[in-house]
Amino acid sequence: MHPSVEEFTAPEPPDFEAMRHGVITGTPYQPSFGCRSDLDEHLAMLRRECVGQPELKFAHAAMTVLLRRQIAPETVYRHYRALWSEHADILLEILDSRWLVSACDTLSDLSADPDEARTATLLALFVNTVKLYETERLMDGAPRPQAAPLDQRTPLHDGLTGFMVGGGDMVANLLHRLDRSLRPEALVDRIARQLISRALASDTVFWRFGQRQSRNSWSPCLPMPPIRPGAVGPKAARKQTPVKRPQYVLLNDTARLGGGFHLGTLYACHAIRSHLAARGLQEAFWANDLAGFRAHLERCPTPPQLLVLNGEGTLHHGAPRARALLEACRIGKGLGMKVAVLNTVWEANDDEMLACLQAADAVHVRDTRSLAALPPGFPARVTPDASIPVFREVTRSAGFPAAVHPVAVMDNVVPNAAQALLRFAEAGALPFFAMPGVALGQLRQGVSGRAGPVWPRLLQITDLMAAQGWVTGRFHGMIGALCAGRPVCAIGSNTAKIEGLLDDFGLGAECLLGADWHLKPPAAQRVDVERCLDLQQDPAFIARRERALHAACDRIGRMFDQVAALVVDAPPRAAGQG
């Protein structure tokens, strides 16, 4: 029996919080198709489709299958509603339209609220009608030459007349009424806003006609309620079979800081945990601030042997939170814990922070620029970002569909740069993606008041693979594109982390856009992007990129060997780790 069957049919609630921050790896990605009569085979097929994505996505799919097959329906539906109650914020972003419609079908079948069930049925009707129309269009040999708009009253059936493309007000009025009637707090209404917005922003009749409107135009999305990830306090790791293994504390679990919305930090923290587990270490707890760290220590009979600070993009410019994390390292060292600071940038910090760093037993910065910011002779090593092996493993799967977008765009943590990237995407009607939930919500608020061609989406690994080339201001977005073998043009972020990695990899000349790129007009921006993308088609560049990624994975593996050796004699190194 597939383990998910027992997990989702047991009376005890599944640990959805852990699934939100876990990543499915270990098998190649493969899209699912059709239905398997054998339940285990069907669930295994769905799991392969969720590779590189949060475990929560597979949990939703697995429970849907169990409900359709009437396996412990009362228990599974209780867990299903709990999943949506606790994690709707991220499910609405990571589930595609197929699974959101499936959620509507589930609510239609099983909801005890007649109004909810009715709305879910109507919503499924809307999306499936679009699906039928677009299917017929493909069967007819789309894309077809663009026909001239109707310029007179044209009968359709039973008194209906054709839509007057270019100036008709039917769609704009319909969307206004939908926006007015959909409640921001109701689950099915929130699903409705997502599904309708995706139909408006994708290559459907709504988007195609919207591009031809000269008046009575409409936005490519309905207004969205703000994305507010639920507050999550530090929790001890799930109970495991008692074993005599050294324990570690993960300080700065960046995947949880943004509610699990950030693909890069999700991969980085997954890499840290999986590498340490493969070398015989067990997580005692994680903490993201000094108070949480102290609270957990008070509950521990003895301190864990190892403290691992995941520096990521935190230790820069003397930030208060960076100081607090380094203070936690000082406290841990005083309690006899070994301290490893890894996966970190180091930029514009003062002597007080440096003194805390010097107490660490192992320091690994992500790039040579960070090493140069430390005093000469400081015993730190340069090891690239920990997410690289995960991105490389997932994106090298052969099962991803062919890319459908010539170029797509990601945001930037710097607001002005993010707006410049959004304007570039709008000028070219390019797909636009954001990584953390807060940034996504802010960008959507900015575009909701105008009828532009772009609706920002949360970046998922399937989106990364769906574009042939990328323009990005995101460090992990750039890493993902490089690992996927996609040409990528990058602009700087809030630290020199993008420039630092590209310099160390020897790829800066081809991948880095000028510091003034965001100030240029769209036509000049396009010229720069096309030049960068063309340069990256050169076989010599491709070979250099592959050598750099291979070397990075090897160095990351050796970093975890060194960290584990602080508390484990001759730690095992699993095959494929690094």
C-alpha positions in Angstrom: 0.0 0.0 0.0 1.3 3.5 -0.9 2.3 5.2 2.4 0.1 8.2 1.5 -3.0 6.0 1.9 -2.2 5.2 5.5 -1.2 8.8 6.2 -4.4 10.4 4.9 -6.9 7.8 6.1 -5.6 7.6 9.7 -7.6 9.5 12.3 -4.6 11.7 13.4 -4.2 14.8 11.3 -1.3 14.7 8.8 1.6 17.1 9.4 0.7 19.5 6.7 3.1 22.2 8.1 6.1 19.9 7.5 4.7 19.1 4.0 4.5 22.8 3.2 8.2 23.2 3.7 9.3 19.8 2.2 10.3 19.2 -1.4 9.7 16.1 -3.4 13.0 14.8 -4.9 14.7 11.5 -5.6 12.9 10.6 -8.8 12.6 12.3 -12.2 9.8 14.7 -13.0 7.1 13.2 -15.3 3.7 14.7 -16.0 0.8 12.4 -15.3 -1.7 11.4 -17.9 -4.9 9.3 -17.6 -5.9 7.1 -14.7 -4.4 3.9 -13.3 -6.8 1.3 -11.9 -4.1 0.3 -9.3 -4.2 2.9 -6.6 -0.5 2.7 -5.7 0.5 3.1 -9.4 -1.8 6.1 -9.7 -0.4 7.8 -6.6 3.1 7.1 -7.7 2.3 8.7 -11.1 0.9 11.8 -9.4 3.9 12.0 -7.1 6.3 12.1 -10.1 4.4 15.1 -11.4 5.1 16.9 -8.1 8.9 16.5 -8.2 10.7 19.7 -7.3 7.5 21.1 -5.7 6.2 21.3 -2.1 5.0 18.0 -0.6 1.7 19.8 0.1 0.8 19.7 -3.6 1.0 15.9 -3.7 -1.0 15.7 -0.4 -3.8 17.6 -2.1 -3.7 15.3 -5.2 -3.5 12.1 -3.1 -6.5 13.1 -0.9 -8.5 14.0 -4.0 -7.8 10.5 -5.5 -8.9 8.9 -2.2 -12.1 10.9 -2.2 -12.9 10.0 -5.8 -12.4 6.3 -5.0 -14.5 6.5 -1.8 -11.6 5.4 0.4 -12.4 6.4 4.0 -14.2 9.5 2.7 -15.3 11.0 6.0 -11.8 10.9 7.4 -10.1 12.0 4.2 -12.5 14.9 3.7 -11.9 16.1 7.3 -8.2 16.2 6.6 -8.9 17.8 3.2 -10.8 20.6 4.7 -8.1 21.1 7.4 -5.5 21.3 4.6 -7.4 24.1 2.9 -8.3 25.8 6.2 -4.6 26.0 7.3 -2.8 26.4 3.9 -5.2 28.0 1.4 -2.7 30.9 1.0 -0.1 28.7 -0.6 -2.4 26.1 -2.3 -4.1 28.9 -4.2 -0.7 29.8 -5.7 1.0 26.4 -6.2 -2.0 24.4 -7.6 -2.6 24.8 -11.3 -6.0 25.3 -12.8 -6.5 21.6 -13.2 -6.2 21.0 -9.5 -8.2 24.1 -8.5 -11.0 22.8 -10.7 -10.6 19.5 -9.0 -11.0 21.2 -5.7 -14.2 22.8 -6.9 -15.5 19.3 -7.9 -14.7 18.0 -4.4 -16.5 20.9 -2.8 -19.4 20.4 -5.2 -19.6 16.7 -4.2 -19.0 16.9 -0.5 -19.5 20.3 1.0 -22.2 20.5 3.6 -22.8 24.2 2.6 -25.3 24.3 -0.3 -24.2 27.8 -1.3 -20.5 26.7 -1.4 -21.4 23.6 -3.4 -23.4 25.6 -5.9 -20.7 28.2 -6.4 -18.1 25.4 -6.9 -20.3 23.8 -9.5 -20.8 27.0 -11.5 -17.0 27.8 -11.3 -16.2 24.3 -12.7 -18.7 25.0 -15.4 -17.0 28.2 -16.3 -13.5 26.8 -16.5 -14.5 23.6 -18.3 -16.4 25.6 -20.9 -13.2 27.5 -21.6 -11.4 24.1 -21.7 -13.9 22.7 -24.3 -13.7 25.8 -26.5 -9.9 25.9 -26.5 -9.8 22.1 -27.2 -12.0 22.5 -30.2 -9.8 25.4 -31.4 -6.7 23.2 -31.2 -8.5 20.4 -33.0 -9.3 22.9 -35.8 -5.6 23.6 -36.2 -5.0 26.7 -34.1 -3.2 29.0 -34.2 -5.2 30.4 -37.1 -4.9 33.7 -38.9 -6.4 36.5 -36.9 -9.8 37.3 -38.3 -11.3 40.7 -38.5 -13.6 41.7 -35.7 -17.4 41.6 -36.2 -18.6 45.1 -37.3 -22.3 44.4 -37.2 -24.9 42.4 -35.3 -24.1 38.7 -35.9 -26.5 36.0 -34.6 -25.1 33.0 -32.8 -27.8 30.8 -31.3 -31.1 31.3 -29.6 -31.0 35.1 -29.8 -27.4 35.5 -28.8 -25.2 37.7 -30.9 -21.4 37.8 -31.4 -19.2 39.8 -29.1 -18.0 43.1 -30.7 -14.2 42.6 -30.3 -12.5 46.0 -29.9 -15.2 47.9 -28.0 -17.8 45.5 -26.6 -18.4 45.9 -22.9 -19.8 42.4 -22.1 -16.5 41.0 -20.6 -15.7 44.1 -18.7 -19.2 44.2 -17.2 -19.1 40.5 -16.4 -15.8 40.8 -14.5 -17.1 43.8 -12.6 -20.1 41.8 -11.4 -17.9 38.8 -10.5 -15.6 41.0 -8.5 -18.5 42.5 -6.7 -20.1 39.2 -5.9 -17.1 37.1 -4.8 -16.4 37.3 -1.1 -12.8 37.7 -0.1 -13.1 35.4 2.9 -14.9 32.4 1.4 -12.7 29.5 0.2 -14.6 28.8 -3.0 -14.7 32.5 -3.9 -10.9 32.8 -3.4 -10.5 29.8 -5.7 -12.8 31.5 -8.2 -10.6 34.7 -8.2 -7.6 32.5 -9.0 -9.2 30.5 -11.7 -10.8 33.5 -13.4 -7.6 35.5 -13.3 -5.6 32.6 -14.8 -8.2 32.3 -17.7 -7.8 36.0 -18.3 -4.0 36.1 -18.3 -3.4 32.9 -20.3 -3.8 32.3 -24.0 -7.5 32.0 -24.0 -10.3 33.8 -25.8 -10.4 36.3 -22.9 -6.7 37.2 -23.3 -6.8 37.2 -27.1 -9.8 39.5 -27.3 -8.4 41.7 -24.5 -5.4 42.5 -26.6 -7.7 43.9 -29.3 -9.8 46.1 -27.1 -9.5 49.8 -27.8 -12.2 50.7 -25.2 -14.1 48.8 -22.5 -10.8 47.0 -21.8 -10.3 44.7 -18.8 -7.5 43.8 -16.4 -5.9 40.3 -16.8 -6.9 39.5 -13.2 -9.5 40.1 -10.6 -8.3 41.9 -7.4 -6.8 39.4 -5.0 -7.0 39.5 -1.2 -3.5 40.2 0.3 -1.3 37.1 0.7 -0.8 36.6 4.4 1.1 33.5 5.3 0.0 32.2 8.7 2.4 32.9 11.6 4.4 29.7 12.3 6.4 29.3 15.5 9.4 27.1 15.8 8.6 23.5 16.3 10.6 20.5 17.2 11.2 18.0 14.4 8.7 15.2 14.1 9.2 12.3 16.4 11.4 9.7 15.0 12.6 6.2 16.0 15.1 6.8 18.8 18.6 6.5 17.4 22.0 7.4 18.7 22.8 10.1 16.2 24.3 13.5 16.7 21.8 16.3 16.7 21.9 19.7 15.1 19.9 23.0 15.2 19.1 24.7 12.0 19.2 28.4 12.6 17.5 30.7 10.0 15.2 28.3 8.2 14.6 30.8 5.4 12.0 28.7 3.7 9.6 29.3 6.6 10.2 33.1 6.8 8.1 33.7 3.7 5.6 31.0 4.4 7.1 28.5 1.9 6.4 30.7 -1.1 10.1 31.2 -2.1 11.3 28.3 -4.3 15.0 29.1 -3.8 15.0 29.2 0.0 12.8 26.1 0.0 15.5 24.3 -2.0 18.4 25.6 0.0 16.9 24.5 3.4 15.9 21.1 1.8 19.5 20.7 0.7 20.9 21.5 4.1 18.6 19.0 5.8 19.0 16.2 3.3 22.8 16.5 3.2 23.2 16.5 7.0 20.7 13.5 7.3 22.8 11.6 4.7 25.8 12.1 6.8 24.2 10.7 10.0 22.9 13.8 11.7 19.4 14.4 13.1 17.6 17.7 13.4 16.7 18.6 17.0 14.8 21.8 16.1 14.9 24.9 14.0 14.6 28.5 15.0 14.4 31.8 13.2 15.1 34.3 16.0 17.0 34.5 19.2 13.9 34.1 21.4 12.9 30.9 19.7 16.4 29.5 19.9 16.5 30.2 23.7 13.1 28.8 24.2 14.1 25.5 22.6 17.3 25.3 24.4 15.5 25.6 27.7 13.4 22.5 26.8 16.5 20.4 25.8 18.0 18.2 28.6 21.4 18.8 26.9 22.2 21.1 24.1 22.5 19.6 20.6 26.0 19.0 19.5 25.9 21.2 16.4 24.4 24.6 15.5 24.1 25.3 11.7 23.5 28.9 10.7 22.1 29.2 7.2 23.3 32.7 6.4 21.7 32.9 2.9 21.1 36.6 2.1 20.9 37.6 5.8 24.3 38.6 7.0 24.8 41.9 5.4 24.8 45.6 6.1 24.7 45.1 9.9 21.0 44.1 9.9 19.5 43.7 13.4 18.3 40.2 12.5 21.8 39.2 11.3 23.2 40.4 14.7 20.6 38.4 16.6 21.4 35.2 14.6 25.2 35.7 15.3 24.4 36.2 18.9 22.6 32.9 19.0 25.8 31.3 17.5 27.8 32.9 20.4 25.4 31.5 22.9 25.5 28.1 21.4 29.3 28.1 21.3 29.3 29.0 25.0 27.2 25.9 25.7 29.7 23.7 24.1 28.0 23.4 20.7 30.0 23.3 17.5 29.0 26.1 15.2 29.0 26.1 11.4 28.0 29.2 9.4 27.4 28.3 5.8 25.6 29.3 2.6 26.0 32.9 3.4 26.8 36.3 1.9 29.0 38.6 4.0 28.8 42.3 3.1 29.2 45.6 5.0 29.2 44.2 8.5 31.0 45.7 11.5 33.6 44.4 13.9 31.1 43.3 16.5 29.5 40.9 14.0 32.9 39.8 12.8 33.8 38.8 16.4 30.8 36.5 16.6 31.7 35.0 13.2 35.2 34.3 14.3 34.0 32.1 17.1 32.5 29.6 14.5 34.2 26.3 13.9 33.5 26.4 10.2 32.6 29.3 7.9 31.5 28.9 4.3 30.7 32.0 2.3 28.9 31.8 -1.0 31.3 33.8 -3.2 34.7 35.3 -3.4 33.4 38.8 -2.9 32.1 37.8 0.5 35.5 36.3 1.3 37.2 39.5 0.3 35.0 41.4 2.8 36.5 39.4 5.6 39.9 40.2 7.1 42.9 38.8 5.3 43.6 35.2 6.4 40.2 34.7 7.8 39.6 30.9 7.9 36.6 30.8 5.6 36.0 28.8 2.5 34.1 29.8 -0.7 31.2 27.3 -1.4 28.4 28.2 -3.8 24.8 28.3 -2.8 23.4 25.1 -1.3 20.4 25.1 -3.5 22.4 24.3 -6.7 22.4 20.4 -6.4 18.6 20.4 -5.8 18.0 22.7 -8.8 20.4 20.7 -10.9 18.8 17.3 -10.0 15.2 18.5 -10.6 15.7 20.5 -13.8 17.8 17.8 -15.4 14.7 15.5 -15.4 13.8 14.5 -19.0 10.0 14.6 -18.4 9.4 18.4 -18.5 7.3 19.5 -21.4 9.0 21.7 -24.1 9.3 25.3 -23.2 6.4 27.4 -24.5 7.7 31.0 -23.8 10.7 32.4 -25.7 11.4 34.7 -22.7 9.9 35.2 -19.2 10.7 37.6 -16.4 11.2 37.5 -12.6 11.0 40.2 -10.1 13.7 41.7 -7.8 13.9 42.3 -4.1 14.7 46.0 -4.8 11.3 47.7 -5.4 12.5 50.1 -8.2 14.2 47.2 -10.0 11.1 45.0 -9.6 9.0 47.7 -11.2 11.5 48.1 -14.1 11.3 44.3 -14.7 7.5 44.4 -14.6 7.4 47.3 -17.1 9.8 45.3 -19.4 7.5 42.3 -19.2 4.4 44.5 -19.9 6.1 46.1 -22.9 6.7 42.7 -24.4 3.6 40.9 -23.0 6.0 38.5 -21.4 5.1 36.1 -18.5 6.1 37.6 -15.2 6.9 35.8 -11.9 7.7 36.7 -8.3 9.3 34.4 -5.7 8.1 35.4 -2.1 4.5 35.9 -1.3 4.7 39.4 0.0 6.4 40.7 -3.1 3.8 38.9 -5.3 0.9 40.5 -3.4 2.4 43.9 -3.8 3.1 43.5 -7.5 -0.5 42.3 -8.0 -1.9 45.3 -6.2 0.1 47.5 -8.6 -1.2 45.9 -11.8 -4.8 45.4 -10.7 -5.8 49.0 -11.4 -4.7 49.0 -15.0 -5.6 46.9 -18.1 -2.1 45.6 -18.9 -1.2 42.3 -20.4 0.6 40.8 -17.4 -0.6 39.2 -14.2 2.3 38.3 -11.8 2.4 34.6 -10.8 4.4 32.8 -8.1 7.4 31.1 -9.6 7.3 27.3 -9.5 9.8 24.8 -11.0 7.4 24.0 -13.9 7.3 27.7 -14.7 11.1 27.9 -14.7 11.2 25.0 -17.3 8.4 26.5 -19.4 10.6 29.4 -20.7 13.5 29.2 -23.2 15.2 32.2 -21.6 15.0 34.4 -18.5 15.4 38.0 -17.4 15.7 38.1 -13.6 16.7 40.1 -10.6 16.4 37.0 -8.3 19.5 35.2 -7.1 17.8 31.8 -6.9 15.9 32.4 -10.1 19.2 32.9 -11.8 20.6 29.7 -10.2 17.6 27.8 -11.3 17.9 29.0 -14.9 21.6 28.2 -15.0 21.0 24.7 -13.7 18.2 24.1 -16.2 20.5 25.1 -19.0 18.3 28.2 -19.8 20.0 31.4 -21.0 19.5 34.0 -18.3 20.1 37.7 -18.0 20.4 39.1 -14.5 20.4 42.5 -12.8 21.8 43.2 -9.4 20.0 42.8 -6.2 20.2 44.2 -2.6 23.7 42.7 -2.2 26.4 41.7 -4.7 25.3 38.1 -4.5 24.3 37.9 -8.2 27.5 39.5 -9.4 29.5 37.4 -7.0 28.3 34.0 -8.2 28.6 35.0 -11.9 32.1 36.3 -11.3 33.1 33.0 -9.6 31.6 31.0 -12.3 33.2 33.1 -15.1 29.8 33.9 -16.6 29.4 37.6 -15.8 30.2 38.9 -19.3 27.4 36.9 -20.9 24.8 36.9 -18.1 25.0 40.3 -16.3 23.0 43.2 -17.6 24.4 46.7 -17.0 23.8 48.6 -13.8 21.8 51.2 -15.8 19.7 48.6 -17.6 16.5 49.4 -15.6 16.8 53.1 -16.6 16.8 52.4 -20.3 13.8 52.6 -22.6 12.1 49.2 -23.5 13.6 49.1 -26.9 17.2 49.5 -25.6 16.5 47.0 -22.8 15.3 44.4 -25.4 18.6 44.9 -27.4 20.6 44.2 -24.3 18.6 41.1 -23.4 18.8 39.7 -26.9 22.6 40.2 -26.9 23.0 38.4 -23.6 20.8 35.5 -24.6 22.6 35.2 -27.9 26.0 35.1 -26.2 24.9 32.2 -24.1 24.2 30.0 -27.1 27.9 29.7 -27.7 29.1 26.1 -27.1 32.1 27.5 -25.2 29.8 29.3 -22.8 27.7 26.2 -22.3 30.7 24.1 -21.5 32.0 26.7 -19.0 28.6 26.9 -17.3 28.5 23.1 -17.0 32.0 22.9 -15.5 31.1 25.6 -13.0 27.9 23.8 -11.9 29.7 20.4 -11.6 32.4 22.0 -9.5 29.9 23.8 -7.3 28.1 20.5 -6.5 31.4 18.9 -5.6 32.3 21.8 -3.3 28.9 21.8 -1.7 29.3 18.1 -0.9 32.7 18.7 0.6 31.3 21.5 2.7 28.8 19.2 4.3 31.5 16.6 4.9 33.4 19.2 6.8 30.4 20.4 8.8 29.3 16.8 9.7 32.9 16.0 10.7 32.6 18.5 13.5 30.5 16.0 15.4 30.7 12.7 13.5 33.7 10.6 13.0 34.1 9.8 9.2 30.5 10.8 8.3 29.0 8.8 5.5 28.4 10.5 2.2 25.5 9.2 0.3 25.6 8.6 -3.4 24.4 11.7 -5.3 24.9 14.1 -2.4 27.1 16.7 -3.9 
